[in-house]
Amino acid sequence: MIVFQKKNKDFYFMKKIYIILLLSISLIANDSNTTKLSDDELKTRVLYTNVAGASLVTLWGVAFWDYFTISPKNGDEGWFEENTKYGGADKTGHIYSTYLWSLGFSELYQHWGMSQEDGALYGATTSWIFQGIMEVGDSFSQSQGFSYEDLLMNTVGAGFYYLREKYPSIKKRVDLRLEYLPNFQGEGDVFTLYNSMKYLLAFKLNGFDSTKNTFLKYGEFHLGYYTRGYQDHNDYEQKERVIYAAIGINISEVFSSNGWKKTSKIFNYYQLPYTYVPVGYDIDNDSYVASYSRPYYGYQK
C-alpha cells in the first residue's frame, strides 16, 4: 500500500506541472500556422477536445491514481496554514496550473481559427473543466479526496487568464509566473517538488506609457510566495512560508528587444532564477529574509 501511494503521489504532482509546461511551450512555439475552420467545425472540435480530455483523465486516473476505488469523500486540505501538508504551495500551484492549461487550450483554439477573445473564454473554460474533472476523480481516490479549496484555486487561475486576455492593459503589465530550479540532489520527481518552486506576480514597467520607451522598460516588480520544508519535512531543519517582494529584470523584454520574440514569450510564464533582488518575510519563523541569505531549497539536514 505504501508503494502504491508513493506512485500515486508522483503522478498526481506530475499532472499539474510537467505535462502542462510541455503542452503550453509547444503551442506557443507553433503559433504561426493558423487553420481556419467554420463555426460548426470549431464547435465540434471544442466539444471533442473536452470529451477527449475528460476521457483521458478518467482512464489515466483509473490506471494510475486509484480512482473509483472508494465511495466519494472530501479531503480537508486547508489553505496556507502552518498545519497544512504543503503550507499552501499546492494552492498557488493549482492557480498556476489552471492558468497555464488555459493558455494551452486557448492557443489551440486560436490555431484552429477562433478569435482571440473567444479562444481565451473557451480555453479558460476547458481548462477549468479539465482540472475540475481531476478533482471529481480525486473524490473517488483513497489517497486524495475532493478538495473544494483546489476547485476554488482552479477558478482563480482560469478567471485570471481570461481577464488578462480580455483586457490588454492587464496583459501588458502583469504576468503570473513559476520560478523553478530543480534540486537534482533530492529524491522524487525533479519536475514536481515544491521545495524547488516559487510562484509570483510580475508587474512590468514596459506596459506603461511613461516607461515603455525608456531603459526602465527592462525593469519589473515581483510579489511572490513559496514554502520550504513542508514537503518531505523530516529532511529539513525548519519549515518556511515566505512572502516576498522584489525588483527584477524583465527577461522577456530583453529577448524581445533583441529579436527573439518567440523565445521571449516563455519568460512571461517562467521566472528565471537569480534575475531579481528580493526581500521576504518568513511567516513560520517570524523573521525577515534578506536577499539570497538562505539556501534556495531551504535548510536541508
BAVO-82854 format. One line per 5 residues: number of its first residue (from 1); for each residue y, x, z of N, C-alpha, C, CB. Coordinates in steps of 0.2 Angstrom, whole numbers, plus 5000, padded with zeros to 4 digits. Glycine has a CB too. Layout:
BEGIN
NUM> Y/X/Z/Y/X/Z/Y/X/Z/Y/X/Z | ...;
//
This chain:
BEGIN
1> 4994/5004/5000/5000/5000/5000/5006/5004/5000/5000/4995/5006 | 5006/5010/5004/5012/5014/5004/5014/5017/4997/5011/5020/5009 | 5008/5019/4994/5009/5022/4987/5012/5017/4982/5002/5025/4985 | 5010/5011/4983/5012/5006/4978/5019/5004/4979/5008/4999/4979 | 5022/5004/4986/5029/5003/4987/5033/5008/4985/5029/5002/4995;
6> 5031/5015/4985/5035/5020/4983/5036/5020/4975/5032/5027/4985 | 5030/5018/4972/5030/5017/4964/5035/5012/4963/5023/5016/4962 | 5035/5006/4967/5039/5000/4965/5046/5002/4966/5038/4995/4970 | 5048/5006/4971/5055/5009/4973/5057/5013/4967/5055/5012/4980 | 5053/5017/4965/5056/5022/4959/5058/5018/4953/5050/5027/4957;
11> 5053/5013/4951/5055/5009/4945/5061/5004/4947/5049/5005/4943 | 5062/5002/4953/5067/4997/4955/5074/5001/4954/5066/4995/4962 | 5074/5007/4956/5081/5010/4955/5082/5012/4948/5081/5017/4960 | 5077/5014/4944/5077/5016/4938/5080/5011/4933/5070/5019/4935 | 5078/5005/4935/5081/4999/4931/5088/4998/4931/5077/4993/4933;
16> 5091/5001/4936/5098/5000/4937/5103/5005/4935/5100/4999/4945 | 5100/5011/4933/5104/5017/4931/5102/5020/4925/5104/5022/4936 | 5096/5022/4924/5093/5026/4919/5093/5023/4912/5086/5029/4920 | 5090/5017/4912/5090/5013/4906/5096/5011/4903/5085/5007/4906 | 5101/5009/4908/5107/5006/4907/5112/5012/4903/5111/5004/4913;
21> 5112/5018/4906/5115/5023/4903/5113/5025/4896/5115/5029/4907 | 5107/5025/4895/5104/5027/4888/5106/5021/4883/5096/5027/4889 | 5105/5015/4885/5107/5009/4881/5115/5010/4879/5105/5003/4884 | 5119/5010/4884/5126/5010/4883/5129/5016/4879/5130/5009/4889 | 5127/5022/4881/5129/5028/4877/5127/5027/4870/5127/5034/4880;
26> 5120/5025/4869/5118/5024/4862/5122/5019/4858/5111/5022/4862 | 5124/5014/4861/5128/5009/4857/5135/5011/4856/5128/5002/4861 | 5138/5015/4860/5145/5017/4859/5145/5022/4854/5147/5020/4866 | 5139/5026/4853/5139/5032/4848/5138/5029/4841/5134/5037/4850 | 5136/5023/4841/5134/5020/4834/5138/5013/4833/5126/5018/4834;
31> 5144/5014/4835/5149/5008/4834/5152/5007/4827/5154/5007/4839 | 5150/5012/4822/5154/5012/4816/5152/5007/4811/5154/5019/4813 | 5145/5005/4811/5142/5001/4806/5141/4994/4808/5136/5004/4803 | 5146/4989/4806/5145/4983/4809/5142/4978/4804/5152/4980/4810 | 5137/4974/4806/5133/4970/4802/5136/4963/4803/5126/4970/4803;
36> 5139/4960/4797/5142/4953/4798/5137/4948/4797/5148/4953/4793 | 5136/4944/4802/5131/4938/4802/5135/4932/4802/5126/4939/4807 | 5132/4926/4800/5135/4920/4800/5135/4917/4807/5131/4915/4796 | 5139/4912/4809/5139/4910/4816/5132/4907/4818/5144/4904/4816 | 5128/4904/4814/5122/4902/4816/5117/4908/4817/5119/4897/4810;
41> 5118/4913/4813/5113/4919/4814/5115/4922/4820/5114/4924/4808 | 5122/4923/4822/5124/4926/4828/5121/4922/4834/5132/4926/4828 | 5122/4915/4834/5119/4911/4840/5112/4912/4841/5121/4904/4838 | 5108/4913/4835/5101/4914/4835/5099/4921/4838/5098/4913/4828 | 5103/4926/4836/5102/4932/4839/5103/4933/4846/5105/4938/4835;
46> 5109/4930/4848/5111/4930/4855/5105/4926/4859/5118/4926/4856 | 5103/4921/4857/5098/4917/4860/5092/4921/4861/5096/4910/4857 | 5089/4924/4855/5083/4928/4855/5084/4934/4860/5082/4931/4848 | 5090/4937/4860/5091/4943/4865/5090/4941/4872/5099/4946/4863 | 5093/4935/4874/5092/4933/4881/5085/4931/4882/5097/4927/4882;
51> 5082/4928/4878/5075/4926/4879/5070/4933/4879/5072/4922/4873 | 5072/4937/4875/5068/4944/4875/5069/4948/4881/5070/4948/4868 | 5075/4948/4883/5077/4952/4889/5074/4949/4895/5085/4952/4890 | 5074/4942/4896/5071/4938/4901/5063/4940/4901/5072/4931/4901 | 5060/4939/4895/5053/4940/4895/5051/4948/4897/5051/4939/4888;
56> 5055/4952/4895/5054/4959/4896/5054/4961/4904/5058/4964/4892 | 5059/4958/4907/5060/4959/4914/5054/4956/4918/5067/4956/4916 | 5052/4950/4916/5047/4947/4919/5040/4950/4918/5046/4939/4916 | 5039/4952/4912/5032/4956/4911/5032/4963/4914/5031/4957/4903 | 5038/4966/4914/5038/4973/4917/5038/4972/4925/5045/4976/4916;
61> 5041/4967/4928/5041/4965/4935/5034/4964/4937/5045/4960/4937 | 5030/4960/4933/5023/4959/4935/5019/4965/4935/5020/4953/4930 | 5020/4969/4930/5016/4975/4929/5018/4981/4934/5017/4978/4922 | 5024/4982/4936/5026/4987/4940/5030/4986/4946/5030/4992/4935 | 5033/4980/4947/5037/4978/4953/5034/4973/4957/5044/4976/4951;
66> 5028/4972/4957/5024/4967/4961/5027/4960/4961/5023/4969/4968 | 5030/4958/4956/5032/4951/4955/5027/4946/4955/5036/4950/4948 | 5028/4940/4958/5024/4934/4959/5018/4936/4963/5022/4932/4952 | 5018/4940/4968/5013/4941/4972/5013/4937/4979/5012/4949/4974 | 5019/4934/4980/5020/4930/4986/5024/4924/4984/5024/4934/4991;
71> 5025/4919/4989/5030/4914/4988/5037/4917/4988/5029/4908/4993 | 5042/4913/4985/5049/4916/4986/5051/4917/4993/5054/4911/4982 | 5055/4922/4994/5058/4924/5000/5065/4927/4999/5053/4929/5004 | 5069/4927/5005/5075/4930/5005/5075/4937/5007/5080/4926/5009 | 5079/4942/5005/5079/4948/5008/5086/4949/5011/5078/4954/5002;
76> 5087/4950/5018/5093/4951/5021/5095/4958/5021/5092/4949/5028 | 5099/4960/5016/5101/4967/5015/5107/4969/5018/5101/4968/5007 | 5112/4964/5019/5118/4966/5022/5123/4969/5017/5117/4971/5028 | 5129/4971/5019/5134/4973/5014/5135/4981/5015/5140/4970/5015 | 5140/4983/5018/5142/4990/5019/5141/4992/5026/5149/4991/5016;
81> 5137/4989/5030/5137/4991/5037/5133/4997/5038/5134/4985/5041 | 5134/5000/5044/5130/5006/5046/5123/5005/5047/5133/5008/5053 | 5121/4999/5048/5113/4997/5049/5110/4995/5043/5113/4992/5055 | 5113/4996/5037/5110/4994/5031/5106/5000/5028/5115/4991/5026 | 5102/4998/5023/5097/5004/5021/5101/5009/5017/5092/5000/5016;
86> 5106/5007/5013/5110/5012/5009/5117/5012/5010/5109/5010/5002 | 5119/5009/5016/5126/5010/5018/5131/5006/5013/5128/5017/5018 | 5128/5002/5008/5132/4998/5003/5132/5002/4997/5139/4998/5006 | 5130/5008/4996/5129/5011/4989/5126/5007/4984/5126/5018/4990 | 5121/5003/4986/5117/4999/4982/5121/4993/4979/5111/4997/4985;
91> 5126/4991/4983/5130/4986/4981/5135/4988/4976/5134/4983/4988 | 5138/4994/4977/5143/4996/4972/5138/4998/4966/5146/5003/4974 | 5132/5000/4967/5128/5001/4961/5126/4995/4957/5121/5004/4963 | 5126/4989/4960/5125/4983/4957/5131/4981/4953/5123/4977/4962 | 5137/4982/4955/5143/4981/4952/5143/4985/4945/5149/4982/4956;
96> 5142/4991/4946/5142/4996/4940/5137/4995/4935/5142/5003/4943 | 5131/4993/4937/5125/4992/4933/5126/4986/4929/5119/4992/4936 | 5129/4981/4932/5130/4975/4928/5136/4976/4923/5132/4969/4933 | 5141/4979/4925/5147/4981/4921/5144/4985/4915/5152/4985/4925 | 5140/4990/4916/5138/4994/4910/5133/4990/4906/5134/5000/4913;
101> 5129/4986/4909/5125/4981/4904/5129/4977/4900/5120/4977/4909 | 5135/4974/4903/5139/4970/4899/5142/4974/4893/5145/4968/4904 | 5144/4980/4894/5146/4985/4889/5141/4985/4884/5148/4992/4892 | 5135/4986/4885/5129/4987/4881/5128/4981/4876/5123/4989/4884 | 5128/4975/4880/5127/4969/4876/5133/4967/4872/5125/4963/4881;
106> 5139/4968/4874/5145/4967/4870/5145/4971/4864/5151/4968/4875 | 5144/4977/4865/5144/4982/4859/5139/4980/4854/5143/4989/4861 | 5133/4977/4856/5128/4975/4852/5130/4969/4848/5121/4973/4856 | 5133/4964/4852/5135/4958/4848/5141/4959/4843/5137/4953/4854 | 5145/4964/4845/5151/4965/4840/5148/4969/4834/5156/4970/4844;
111> 5143/4973/4835/5139/4976/4830/5136/4971/4825/5134/4981/4832 | 5135/4965/4827/5132/4960/4823/5138/4956/4820/5127/4956/4827 | 5144/4957/4822/5149/4954/4818/5153/4949/4823/5147/4950/4813 | 5151/4949/4829/5155/4944/4834/5162/4947/4835/5151/4943/4840 | 5167/4943/4837/5174/4946/4838/5173/4949/4845/5179/4940/4838;
116> 5178/4953/4846/5179/4957/4852/5179/4953/4858/5185/4962/4852 | 5183/4947/4858/5184/4943/4864/5177/4939/4865/5189/4938/4863 | 5174/4936/4860/5168/4933/4861/5162/4938/4863/5166/4929/4854 | 5162/4944/4860/5157/4949/4862/5158/4950/4869/5158/4955/4858 | 5164/4951/4872/5165/4953/4879/5162/4947/4883/5172/4954/4881;
121> 5164/4941/4881/5161/4935/4885/5154/4934/4885/5165/4928/4883 | 5151/4934/4879/5144/4934/4879/5140/4940/4881/5142/4932/4871 | 5143/4946/4880/5140/4952/4883/5139/4951/4891/5143/4958/4881 | 5145/4949/4894/5145/4949/4901/5140/4944/4904/5152/4947/4904 | 5140/4938/4900/5136/4933/4902/5128/4935/4902/5137/4926/4898;
126> 5127/4938/4896/5120/4940/4895/5118/4945/4901/5119/4943/4888 | 5122/4950/4902/5121/4955/4907/5120/4951/4914/5127/4959/4908 | 5124/4946/4916/5123/4943/4922/5117/4939/4922/5129/4938/4923 | 5115/4936/4917/5108/4933/4917/5103/4938/4917/5107/4929/4910 | 5103/4943/4914/5098/4948/4914/5097/4951/4921/5100/4954/4909;
131> 5103/4953/4924/5102/4955/4931/5100/4950/4936/5109/4958/4933 | 5102/4943/4935/5100/4938/4939/5093/4937/4939/5104/4932/4937 | 5090/4937/4933/5083/4936/4932/5079/4941/4937/5080/4937/4925 | 5082/4948/4937/5078/4953/4941/5079/4951/4948/5082/4959/4940 | 5084/4947/4950/5085/4945/4957/5080/4940/4959/5092/4943/4959;
136> 5079/4935/4954/5074/4930/4955/5067/4932/4955/5075/4924/4949 | 5066/4937/4951/5059/4941/4951/5058/4944/4958/5059/4945/4946 | 5064/4947/4961/5063/4951/4967/5061/4946/4973/5069/4954/4969 | 5063/4939/4972/5062/4935/4977/5054/4933/4978/5065/4928/4976 | 5050/4935/4972/5043/4934/4972/5040/4941/4974/5041/4931/4966;
141> 5043/4946/4976/5041/4953/4977/5040/4954/4985/5045/4958/4974 | 5034/4956/4987/5033/4958/4994/5038/4964/4996/5026/4960/4995 | 5040/4968/4992/5044/4974/4994/5051/4973/4993/5042/4980/4990 | 5053/4967/4990/5060/4966/4989/5063/4960/4992/5062/4966/4981 | 5063/4954/4989/5065/4948/4991/5072/4947/4988/5066/4948/4999;
146> 5074/4940/4988/5080/4938/4984/5086/4940/4988/5080/4931/4983 | 5091/4943/4985/5097/4945/4989/5103/4942/4986/5098/4953/4988 | 5106/4938/4990/5112/4934/4987/5118/4939/4987/5114/4928/4991 | 5118/4945/4991/5123/4950/4991/5123/4953/4984/5122/4955/4996 | 5117/4955/4981/5116/4958/4975/5119/4954/4969/5109/4960/4974;
151> 5117/4947/4970/5119/4942/4965/5127/4942/4964/5116/4935/4966 | 5130/4942/4970/5137/4942/4970/5140/4948/4967/5140/4941/4978 | 5137/4954/4969/5140/4960/4966/5139/4960/4958/5136/4966/4969 | 5133/4958/4956/5132/4957/4949/5138/4953/4946/5125/4954/4947 | 5140/4948/4949/5145/4943/4947/5152/4947/4946/5146/4937/4951;
156> 5153/4951/4951/5159/4955/4951/5159/4960/4945/5160/4959/4958 | 5153/4963/4944/5153/4968/4939/5154/4965/4932/5146/4971/4939 | 5150/4959/4931/5151/4956/4924/5158/4953/4923/5146/4950/4924 | 5161/4950/4929/5168/4947/4929/5173/4953/4927/5169/4944/4935 | 5172/4959/4930/5177/4964/4929/5177/4966/4922/5176/4970/4934;
161> 5171/4967/4919/5170/4969/4912/5174/4964/4908/5163/4970/4910 | 5173/4958/4909/5176/4953/4904/5184/4953/4905/5173/4946/4906 | 5186/4953/4911/5193/4954/4912/5196/4960/4909/5195/4953/4919 | 5193/4966/4909/5195/4972/4907/5195/4972/4899/5191/4978/4909 | 5191/4968/4896/5191/4967/4889/5195/4962/4886/5184/4966/4886;
166> 5196/4957/4890/5201/4951/4888/5208/4953/4888/5200/4945/4892 | 5210/4958/4893/5217/4960/4894/5217/4967/4893/5219/4958/4901 | 5220/4969/4887/5220/4976/4885/5224/4980/4890/5223/4977/4878 | 5229/4977/4893/5233/4981/4898/5229/4984/4904/5239/4977/4901 | 5224/4980/4906/5219/4982/4911/5215/4988/4908/5215/4976/4914;
171> 5212/4987/4903/5208/4992/4900/5211/4998/4899/5205/4989/4893 | 5217/4998/4897/5221/5005/4896/5222/5008/4902/5228/5003/4892 | 5222/5005/4908/5225/5008/4914/5219/5009/4919/5230/5004/4917 | 5214/5005/4919/5209/5005/4924/5202/5006/4921/5209/4999/4928 | 5198/5011/4924/5191/5012/4922/5187/5011/4929/5190/5019/4919;
176> 5181/5008/4928/5176/5009/4933/5171/5014/4931/5172/5001/4934 | 5169/5019/4935/5165/5024/4933/5160/5026/4939/5170/5031/4932 | 5155/5030/4936/5150/5033/4941/5150/5040/4940/5143/5030/4939 | 5151/5043/4946/5150/5051/4946/5143/5052/4948/5155/5054/4951 | 5140/5057/4945/5133/5058/4946/5131/5065/4945/5128/5054/4942;
181> 5129/5069/4950/5127/5076/4949/5120/5076/4952/5132/5080/4953 | 5115/5077/4948/5108/5077/4951/5106/5082/4955/5103/5077/4945 | 5103/5081/4960/5100/5086/4965/5093/5088/4963/5101/5083/4973 | 5092/5093/4959/5086/5095/4957/5081/5098/4962/5087/5100/4951 | 5084/5099/4968/5080/5102/4974/5077/5096/4978/5085/5106/4978;
186> 5080/5090/4977/5077/5084/4981/5071/5081/4978/5083/5079/4981 | 5068/5076/4982/5062/5073/4979/5064/5066/4976/5058/5072/4985 | 5059/5064/4972/5061/5057/4969/5064/5058/4962/5065/5053/4973 | 5065/5052/4959/5068/5052/4953/5075/5054/4953/5068/5044/4950 | 5077/5060/4949/5083/5063/4949/5089/5058/4946/5083/5069/4945;
191> 5087/5053/4943/5092/5048/4940/5094/5042/4945/5089/5045/4934 | 5091/5042/4951/5091/5036/4955/5093/5037/4962/5085/5032/4954 | 5096/5043/4964/5097/5045/4971/5104/5044/4972/5095/5052/4972 | 5106/5039/4977/5112/5038/4979/5116/5044/4983/5112/5032/4984 | 5112/5048/4985/5115/5054/4988/5118/5059/4983/5110/5058/4992;
196> 5117/5057/4977/5120/5061/4971/5125/5057/4968/5114/5063/4967 | 5127/5051/4970/5132/5047/4966/5138/5045/4970/5128/5041/4965 | 5143/5044/4966/5150/5041/4969/5152/5036/4964/5155/5047/4970 | 5155/5030/4966/5157/5025/4962/5165/5025/4963/5154/5018/4964 | 5169/5024/4958/5176/5024/4958/5180/5020/4953/5178/5031/4958;
201> 5186/5018/4955/5190/5015/4950/5195/5021/4949/5194/5009/4953 | 5197/5022/4942/5201/5027/4940/5207/5023/4937/5198/5032/4935 | 5213/5025/4939/5220/5022/4937/5223/5027/4932/5224/5020/4943 | 5223/5026/4926/5225/5031/4921/5233/5031/4919/5221/5030/4915 | 5236/5036/4919/5243/5037/4918/5244/5036/4910/5246/5043/4920;
206> 5239/5037/4906/5241/5036/4899/5241/5029/4897/5235/5040/4895 | 5240/5025/4901/5240/5017/4900/5247/5014/4901/5235/5014/4904 | 5252/5019/4903/5258/5016/4905/5263/5019/4900/5260/5018/4912 | 5268/5015/4898/5273/5017/4893/5277/5023/4895/5277/5011/4891 | 5279/5023/4901/5283/5028/4904/5280/5035/4904/5285/5027/4911;
211> 5273/5036/4904/5270/5042/4904/5265/5044/4898/5266/5042/4911 | 5264/5039/4894/5258/5040/4889/5260/5045/4884/5257/5033/4885 | 5267/5047/4883/5269/5052/4878/5271/5058/4882/5274/5049/4874 | 5269/5059/4888/5271/5065/4891/5265/5069/4894/5275/5063/4898 | 5266/5074/4897/5260/5078/4899/5256/5074/4905/5262/5085/4902;
216> 5260/5070/4908/5257/5066/4913/5251/5061/4911/5262/5062/4917 | 5251/5060/4904/5245/5056/4902/5238/5059/4903/5246/5055/4894 | 5238/5065/4905/5231/5068/4907/5230/5067/4914/5232/5076/4905 | 5234/5064/4918/5233/5063/4925/5230/5056/4926/5239/5064/4929 | 5227/5055/4932/5225/5049/4934/5224/5049/4942/5218/5047/4931;
221> 5223/5043/4945/5222/5042/4952/5215/5039/4953/5228/5038/4956 | 5212/5041/4958/5205/5038/4960/5205/5034/4966/5200/5043/4959 | 5201/5029/4967/5199/5026/4973/5192/5025/4973/5203/5019/4974 | 5188/5028/4977/5181/5028/4977/5177/5027/4983/5178/5034/4974 | 5170/5027/4983/5166/5026/4989/5159/5029/4987/5165/5018/4990;
226> 5157/5032/4992/5150/5035/4992/5147/5035/4999/5150/5042/4988 | 5140/5036/4999/5136/5037/5005/5132/5043/5004/5132/5031/5007 | 5131/5046/5010/5126/5052/5010/5122/5051/5017/5130/5059/5011 | 5115/5052/5016/5111/5052/5022/5108/5046/5023/5114/5055/5027 | 5109/5040/5020/5106/5034/5021/5099/5034/5018/5111/5028/5018;
231> 5099/5035/5011/5093/5036/5008/5089/5042/5010/5094/5036/5000 | 5083/5042/5012/5079/5047/5015/5083/5050/5021/5078/5053/5009 | 5085/5046/5025/5090/5048/5031/5086/5053/5036/5092/5043/5035 | 5080/5053/5036/5076/5058/5040/5077/5065/5038/5069/5057/5041 | 5079/5066/5032/5080/5073/5029/5088/5075/5029/5078/5073/5021;
236> 5092/5071/5033/5099/5073/5033/5101/5074/5041/5103/5067/5030 | 5106/5078/5042/5109/5079/5049/5113/5073/5051/5113/5085/5049 | 5116/5069/5046/5120/5064/5048/5121/5059/5042/5127/5066/5051 | 5123/5053/5044/5125/5048/5039/5132/5048/5038/5122/5041/5041 | 5134/5047/5031/5141/5047/5029/5143/5041/5025/5143/5053/5026;
241> 5148/5037/5027/5150/5032/5022/5158/5034/5021/5150/5024/5025 | 5159/5036/5015/5166/5039/5014/5170/5035/5009/5165/5046/5011 | 5176/5033/5010/5181/5030/5006/5186/5036/5004/5185/5024/5009 | 5187/5037/4998/5192/5042/4996/5197/5040/4991/5188/5048/4994 | 5202/5044/4991/5207/5044/4986/5208/5050/4983/5214/5041/4988;
246> 5210/5051/4976/5210/5057/4973/5215/5057/4967/5203/5059/4970 | 5218/5063/4966/5221/5065/4960/5217/5069/4955/5228/5069/4961 | 5216/5066/4949/5212/5069/4944/5214/5070/4937/5205/5065/4944 | 5210/5073/4933/5211/5075/4926/5208/5069/4922/5209/5082/4924 | 5211/5066/4917/5208/5061/4913/5204/5065/4907/5214/5056/4910;
251> 5198/5066/4908/5194/5070/4904/5193/5066/4897/5187/5071/4907 | 5193/5059/4897/5193/5055/4891/5199/5057/4887/5193/5048/4893 | 5205/5057/4890/5211/5058/4886/5211/5065/4883/5217/5057/4891 | 5208/5070/4887/5208/5077/4885/5204/5077/4878/5205/5082/4890 | 5198/5074/4878/5194/5074/4872/5197/5070/4867/5187/5071/4874;
256> 5200/5064/4868/5203/5060/4863/5209/5064/4860/5205/5054/4866 | 5213/5067/4863/5219/5071/4861/5217/5077/4856/5223/5073/4866 | 5211/5079/4857/5208/5085/4853/5203/5082/4847/5205/5090/4857 | 5203/5076/4846/5200/5073/4840/5193/5071/4842/5199/5078/4835 | 5190/5072/4848/5184/5070/4850/5184/5062/4853/5181/5075/4855;
261> 5185/5058/4848/5187/5051/4851/5180/5047/4853/5190/5047/4845 | 5175/5048/4849/5168/5045/4852/5166/5048/4858/5163/5046/4846 | 5166/5055/4859/5164/5058/4865/5168/5056/4871/5164/5065/4864 | 5175/5055/4869/5179/5053/4875/5178/5046/4878/5186/5053/4872 | 5174/5042/4874/5173/5035/4877/5168/5036/4883/5170/5031/4872;
266> 5164/5040/4883/5159/5041/4888/5162/5042/4895/5154/5047/4886 | 5168/5046/4895/5171/5048/4901/5175/5042/4903/5175/5054/4900 | 5175/5036/4900/5178/5030/4903/5173/5027/4908/5180/5025/4897 | 5167/5029/4907/5162/5026/4912/5158/5031/4916/5157/5023/4907 | 5159/5037/4914/5156/5043/4918/5161/5047/4921/5150/5047/4914;
271> 5161/5049/4927/5166/5053/4930/5163/5060/4931/5168/5051/4937 | 5166/5065/4927/5164/5072/4928/5166/5075/4934/5167/5076/4922 | 5160/5078/4938/5162/5081/4945/5167/5086/4945/5155/5083/4948 | 5170/5087/4950/5175/5093/4951/5180/5093/4946/5171/5099/4951 | 5183/5087/4944/5189/5087/4940/5194/5083/4943/5187/5084/4933;
276> 5194/5083/4950/5199/5079/4954/5200/5082/4961/5198/5072/4954 | 5205/5081/4964/5206/5083/4971/5206/5077/4976/5213/5087/4972 | 5201/5076/4980/5200/5070/4984/5202/5072/4991/5193/5068/4984 | 5204/5066/4995/5205/5066/5002/5201/5059/5004/5212/5066/5004 | 5196/5060/5009/5192/5054/5011/5192/5053/5018/5186/5055/5009;
281> 5190/5047/5020/5189/5045/5027/5181/5043/5028/5193/5039/5029 | 5178/5047/5033/5171/5045/5034/5171/5040/5040/5167/5052/5037 | 5168/5034/5038/5168/5028/5042/5163/5030/5048/5166/5022/5039 | 5157/5033/5046/5152/5034/5051/5154/5039/5057/5146/5036/5048 | 5158/5044/5055/5160/5049/5060/5167/5049/5062/5158/5056/5057;
286> 5170/5044/5059/5177/5043/5061/5181/5049/5060/5178/5040/5069 | 5181/5052/5054/5185/5058/5053/5187/5058/5046/5180/5064/5055 | 5192/5062/5045/5195/5063/5038/5191/5069/5034/5202/5065/5038 | 5190/5068/5028/5186/5073/5024/5191/5076/5019/5181/5069/5020 | 5192/5083/5020/5197/5087/5016/5193/5088/5009/5199/5093/5020;
291> 5197/5090/5004/5194/5091/4998/5189/5096/4998/5200/5093/4993 | 5183/5094/4996/5177/5099/4995/5175/5103/5001/5178/5103/4989 | 5176/5099/5007/5175/5103/5013/5168/5102/5015/5180/5101/5018 | 5164/5097/5012/5157/5096/5014/5152/5097/5008/5157/5088/5017 | 5146/5098/5010/5141/5098/5004/5141/5092/5000/5134/5100/5007;
296> 5140/5093/4993/5141/5087/4989/5135/5082/4990/5140/5090/4982 | 5129/5084/4992/5124/5080/4993/5123/5078/5001/5117/5083/4991 | 5128/5080/5005/5128/5078/5012/5124/5084/5016/5124/5072/5013 | 5124/5083/5022/5122/5088/5027/5114/5087/5027/5125/5087/5034 | 5111/5090/5022/5103/5090/5022/5100/5095/5027/5101/5092/5015;
301> 5095/5093/5030/5091/5098/5035/5088/5104/5031/5086/5094/5039;
//
